[in-house]
Amino acid sequence: MFYDAVEGISRDSLAALQTERLRRSVATCLASPFYGKRLRALGLGPEDFNSPDDIRKLPFTVKDDLRAGYPDGFLCQPRDAFIRLHVSSGTTGAPTAVYYTANDVDSWSHLVARCMHAVGLRRGDVFQNMSGYGLFTGGLGIHYGAERLGCLTVPAGAGNSKRQLKLLRDFGVDGVHIIPSYALHFGHFLQQEGIEPGDLKWRFALIGAEPHTERARRRIEELLGLKAFNSYGLTEMNGPGVAFECAAQAGMHVWEDAYIAEIVDPVSGEPLPDGEVGELVMTTLCRDGMPLLRYRTRDLTRFIPGECACGRTHRRLDRITGRTDDMIIIKGCNVFPMQIEQALMAMPEVAPNYLIELYQENDMDQIRVKVEIQDEVFAADDRTRAALHKRLVARLRDEILVTPAVELVRRGSIPPAEGKAVRVDDRRVHEDCRSGA
């Protein structure tokens, strides 16, 4: 049973709906200072878009466009038409602002409710939002979706594990929203408190907001005793609710009645066939206040070929494997932080937290991985730790084709993040500045 009948419509019907909504979005964008100028320069109007593929008539929109248009260069409505904004700056660079009309918030809430229904949550379930609120879209986006679905919603916010546990117990929580790094941290906290996975009523965890591997997901499921569902969203496309796993856990359905998704070659910008990894490009179809056309997300993924066992016809995205702008080049090799996590999470001796440090030595870039290890391993003799160190170095070398320095540290020595985990500490710029002082 679908939350919305559109989840199961034919591909032809879906394409027709996308075309209709694309035309409407283009018409709306004519009122945008940025897109109005671009569309008029290209001589394009709504009548020029007769299929979803016609989106390729448009150039890409990139993050720098949004930064240059800050704070309101992309608005298609008067300022008094908007009821909310979220601001995202990432870790570097100027901020970007995304505005929402009442209709935009309503549409967004509906999409998130659809996602939550797809994993198995239902009206009357108790849902605890263990995510930060505020300018971060994940908190309010999931909260509104849970209420739309009809869940009794507990706005717990991030952190304070003792309080989280009390709420989980007192209200018999069925599902939670939690970022992966905190889920792993919370699992260790439960162990310290003597709580077995089966002691809690919860059945579902919605995880997202930061990249994580399949091994990390499985570890979360084992630690917490529930099913963890991957999700995808970004502020520029509303926030959470862009794509979500269903109960099959076989890829994230991207809601194609609300978005046109493309996978393109990151260099050429040309479309790639299903199954090939490339950069995800997104177009909004249901946003009134600030639609975006062909936005380059910088996220690397692929469309999963074939149909899903759940019967939904919307295509599936694979988990995000990295970004076109977080690649690390060390000794001529391209390294993504996700590769390092994949290797670490495969070893049971490794605790959830780690840190990748980039630094310079003799004018050469170097990489060091600080790895927290389980208490019993850290307390073992020197020979045991040395053997683990050797295996870790070899596993990382096999994965990233570079031999990193590896430092084994006591569990808890790397401060856990209650927001998005900081996995890379790039000291190269600072060390250059010091050496030149």
WOFEN-V418629 format. One record per pair of residues at least 6 apart in sequence whose ideal C-beta (glycine too) atoms are under 7 Angstrom apart, sorted by the first residue. I is the first residue (numbers start at 0). GAP is how many residues later the second one is. D is the distance in whole Angstrom. If there is no record, write none. Layout:
BEGIN
((I/GAP/D) (I/GAP/D))
END
This chain:
BEGIN
((1/6/6) (2/110/6) (2/111/5) (2/114/4) (3/110/5) (5/251/5) (6/305/5) (6/307/7) (7/303/6) (7/304/6) (7/305/6) (8/304/6) (9/303/7) (10/302/6) (13/242/6) (13/243/7) (13/299/6) (14/36/7) (14/37/6) (16/240/6) (17/34/4) (17/238/6) (17/242/6) (17/267/6) (18/30/7) (18/31/7) (18/32/6) (18/33/6) (20/264/4) (20/265/7) (21/27/5) (21/30/7) (21/33/7) (21/238/7) (21/263/6) (22/23/4) (22/26/5) (24/259/7) (24/260/6) (24/266/5) (25/13/7) (25/19/7) (25/20/5) (25/23/6) (26/19/4) (27/48/5) (27/260/7) (27/263/6) (28/6/4) (28/7/7) (28/10/6) (28/47/6) (28/262/6) (28/264/6) (29/6/5) (29/9/6) (30/45/4) (31/42/5) (31/43/7) (31/44/5) (32/40/5) (33/31/7) (33/35/5) (33/39/5) (33/40/5) (34/258/7) (38/6/7) (43/13/6) (47/6/7) (47/9/7) (51/208/5) (54/205/5) (54/228/6) (54/239/6) (57/235/5) (57/236/5) (58/235/7) (59/209/7) (59/221/7) (59/234/5) (59/236/5) (60/231/6) (60/232/6) (60/233/6) (60/234/5) (61/234/5) (62/33/7) (65/8/7) (65/30/4) (65/170/7) (66/26/6) (66/27/4) (66/29/6) (69/24/6) (69/25/6) (69/26/6) (69/27/6) (70/26/5) (73/216/5) (74/24/6) (74/214/7) (74/215/6) (75/213/6) (75/214/6) (75/215/7) (76/24/6) (76/211/7) (76/212/5) (80/20/5) (80/208/6) (81/17/5) (81/18/6) (81/19/6) (81/207/6) (82/17/6) (82/18/7) (82/19/5) (82/22/7) (83/16/5) (83/21/6) (84/12/5) (84/13/6) (84/14/5) (84/15/7) (85/12/5) (85/49/5) (85/51/5) (85/149/6) (85/153/7) (86/8/5) (86/10/5) (86/48/5) (87/7/7) (87/8/5) (87/147/4) (88/6/4) (88/7/7) (97/137/5) (97/138/6) (97/192/6) (98/190/5) (98/191/5) (99/189/6) (100/187/5) (100/188/4) (102/185/5) (103/183/5) (103/184/6) (103/185/5) (104/39/7) (106/179/5) (107/33/6) (107/130/5) (107/131/7) (107/133/6) (108/35/4) (108/36/5) (108/39/4) (109/38/6) (110/130/4) (110/144/6) (110/147/6) (111/29/6) (111/30/6) (111/32/7) (111/33/2) (111/128/6) (111/129/4) (112/32/5) (112/35/4) (112/36/4) (113/141/7) (114/30/7) (114/116/7) (114/126/6) (114/129/4) (115/29/6) (115/30/6) (115/33/5) (116/32/6) (117/126/6) (117/128/4) (117/135/7) (118/85/6) (118/87/7) (118/110/5) (118/126/7) (118/127/7) (118/128/6) (119/84/6) (119/127/6) (120/6/7) (120/28/6) (120/30/6) (120/53/7) (120/54/5) (120/83/6) (122/26/6) (122/27/3) (123/26/6) (124/26/5) (124/49/4) (124/50/6) (125/25/7) (125/26/5) (125/28/7) (125/45/5) (125/46/6) (125/47/5) (125/48/5) (126/19/4) (126/24/4) (126/25/7) (126/26/5) (126/27/7) (126/47/7) (126/48/5) (127/26/4) (127/28/5) (127/39/6) (127/40/6) (127/45/5) (127/48/5) (128/10/6) (128/13/6) (128/14/5) (128/17/7) (128/24/7) (128/25/7) (128/26/5) (128/27/6) (128/48/5) (129/26/5) (129/28/7) (129/34/6) (129/46/5) (129/47/6) (129/48/4) (130/7/5) (130/8/5) (130/11/6) (130/27/6) (130/46/5) (130/47/7) (130/48/7) (131/7/5) (131/25/6) (131/26/4) (131/287/6) (132/6/4) (132/7/6) (132/22/7) (132/24/6) (136/98/5) (136/102/3) (136/103/7) (137/71/5) (137/101/6) (137/102/6) (140/97/7) (140/98/4) (140/99/4) (140/100/6) (141/35/5) (141/64/7) (141/98/6) (142/10/6) (142/12/6) (144/96/6) (145/7/4) (146/6/5) (153/13/6) (153/17/6) (153/19/7) (155/8/6) (155/11/6) (157/24/7) (157/260/5) (157/261/7) (158/259/4) (160/25/6) (160/28/5) (163/22/7) (164/28/7) (166/6/7) (167/32/6) (167/34/6) (171/29/5) (172/28/6) (172/29/5) (173/27/6) (173/28/6) (173/29/6) (173/30/7) (174/27/6) (174/28/7) (174/29/4) (174/30/7) (174/31/7) (175/26/6) (175/29/5) (176/29/5) (177/8/7) (177/27/6) (177/29/6) (178/28/7) (178/30/5) (178/31/6) (178/241/7) (179/27/5) (179/30/6) (179/32/4) (179/36/6) (179/40/6) (180/29/6) (180/171/7) (180/236/6) (180/240/4) (181/236/6) (182/22/6) (182/24/6) (182/37/5) (182/41/7) (183/35/7) (183/36/6) (183/39/7) (183/168/3) (184/167/6) (184/231/5) (186/33/7) (186/36/3) (186/37/5) (187/164/7) (196/26/7) (196/27/6) (196/28/2) (197/27/5) (199/25/7) (201/24/5) (202/23/5) (202/24/7) (203/22/6) (203/23/6) (203/25/7) (204/15/7) (204/19/6) (204/21/5) (204/23/4) (205/23/6) (205/25/6) (206/10/7) (206/13/7) (206/21/5) (206/22/7) (206/23/6) (206/24/7) (207/22/7) (207/23/4) (207/24/7) (207/25/7) (207/32/6) (208/211/6) (209/210/5) (209/211/6) (210/109/5) (210/127/5) (212/125/6) (212/128/5) (212/129/5) (212/132/6) (214/127/6) (214/130/4) (214/131/6) (215/125/6) (215/129/5) (216/11/5) (216/13/7) (218/126/6) (219/8/5) (220/6/6) (220/7/5) (228/15/7) (228/16/4) (228/20/7) (229/15/5) (229/22/6) (229/89/6) (230/9/6) (230/13/5) (230/21/7) (231/10/5) (231/11/4) (231/20/5) (231/85/6) (231/88/7) (232/6/5) (232/7/4) (232/8/6) (232/9/5) (233/8/7) (233/63/6) (235/56/6) (235/59/6) (236/22/7) (236/45/5) (236/47/6) (241/12/6) (241/17/6) (242/9/4) (242/10/6) (242/11/4) (242/74/5) (243/8/6) (243/9/6) (244/6/7) (244/7/5) (245/7/6) (245/62/7) (245/64/4) (245/66/6) (246/63/6) (247/60/6) (247/61/5) (247/62/5) (249/58/6) (249/59/7) (249/66/7) (250/53/4) (250/65/3) (250/66/6) (250/67/6) (251/64/6) (251/65/5) (252/59/5) (252/61/5) (252/63/6) (253/7/5) (253/60/6) (253/61/6) (253/63/5) (254/59/6) (255/58/5) (255/59/7) (257/27/5) (257/28/5) (258/23/5) (258/24/6) (258/25/6) (258/26/6) (259/23/4) (259/25/7) (260/19/7) (260/21/6) (261/9/6) (261/19/4) (262/8/7) (262/9/5) (262/15/4) (262/17/6) (262/39/6) (262/40/6) (263/6/6) (263/7/6) (263/8/6) (263/14/5) (263/15/5) (263/17/6) (264/7/6) (264/13/5) (265/12/6) (265/13/4) (265/58/5) (271/6/4) (273/29/4) (273/31/5) (274/27/6) (274/30/5) (275/26/6) (276/23/6) (276/24/7) (276/25/5) (276/44/6) (277/22/7) (277/24/7) (278/17/6) (278/18/7) (278/19/7) (278/20/7) (278/21/6) (278/45/6) (279/17/5) (279/19/5) (279/21/5) (280/13/6) (280/14/7) (280/15/6) (280/16/7) (281/13/5) (281/15/6) (282/9/7) (282/10/5) (282/11/6) (283/7/5) (283/8/5) (297/25/5) (297/26/5) (297/27/5) (298/21/5) (298/24/6) (299/20/7) (299/21/5) (299/22/5) (299/23/6) (299/24/6) (300/16/5) (300/17/5) (300/19/5) (300/20/6) (301/16/5) (302/12/5) (302/13/7) (302/14/7) (303/12/4) (303/14/5) (307/8/6) (320/15/7) (320/17/6) (321/14/4) (321/16/5) (325/10/7) (325/11/7) (326/7/5) (326/9/6) (327/7/4) (327/30/7) (329/35/6) (329/37/5) (329/72/5) (330/71/5) (332/67/6) (332/68/5) (332/69/5) (334/65/5) (334/67/7) (336/19/6) (336/86/5) (336/87/6) (338/60/5) (338/61/5) (339/16/6) (339/29/6) (339/56/6) (339/60/7) (341/57/7) (342/52/5) (342/53/5) (342/56/4) (343/6/5) (343/10/6) (343/27/6) (346/45/7) (348/24/6) (348/25/6) (348/28/5) (348/39/6) (349/21/6) (349/23/6) (350/21/4) (350/22/6) (350/23/6) (350/60/5) (352/19/5) (352/61/5) (352/63/6) (353/15/6) (353/16/6) (353/17/5) (353/18/6) (354/15/5) (354/59/5) (354/68/7) (354/70/6) (355/11/7) (355/13/6) (355/67/6) (355/68/5) (356/11/4) (356/13/6) (356/68/5) (356/70/6) (357/7/7) (357/9/6) (357/66/7) (357/68/5) (357/69/6) (357/70/5) (358/7/5) (358/9/7) (358/68/5) (358/69/6) (358/72/6) (359/6/7) (359/68/5) (359/71/5) (359/72/7) (364/63/6) (365/39/7) (366/35/7) (366/37/5) (367/36/6) (367/37/4) (367/39/6) (368/27/7) (368/35/5) (368/37/5) (369/37/5) (369/39/6) (369/44/6) (370/21/6) (370/35/6) (370/36/7) (370/37/6) (370/38/7) (371/37/6) (371/39/5) (371/41/7) (371/42/6) (372/15/7) (372/35/5) (372/38/7) (373/37/7) (374/36/6) (376/7/7) (376/8/7) (376/11/6) (377/32/5) (377/33/7) (384/23/6) (387/20/7) (388/17/6) (388/19/6) (391/14/5) (392/10/6) (392/13/5) (395/8/5) (395/10/7) (396/6/5))
END
